[in-house]
Amino acid sequence: MVKLRLKRCGRKQAVYRIIAIDARSRREGRDLRKVGFYDPINNQTHLNLPAILDFLDRGAQPTGTVHDISKKAGIFKELHLN
């Protein structure tokens, strides 16, 4: 099963990449594809909408935090329109 989850980057300040990864892999494991970026300190989000929608159509499950970030961006509205 593929999951959309956060992968931590940065040493002092936490910055995260949103990645598609096999559910059995660890958090810092090898990802299938990078689909976004999230900076909680500056509250910045960059998402690759076509890639995220493609993974969701194939049955990927987002984690709770990724689900909340995607919901704010309006991805699920676009998913229901397609």
Summary of the structure (lengths in Angstrom):
residues: 82
radius of gyration: 12.3
end to end distance: 22.7
largest distance: 40.3
contacts: 221
relative contact order: 0.23
helix: 32%
strand: 35%
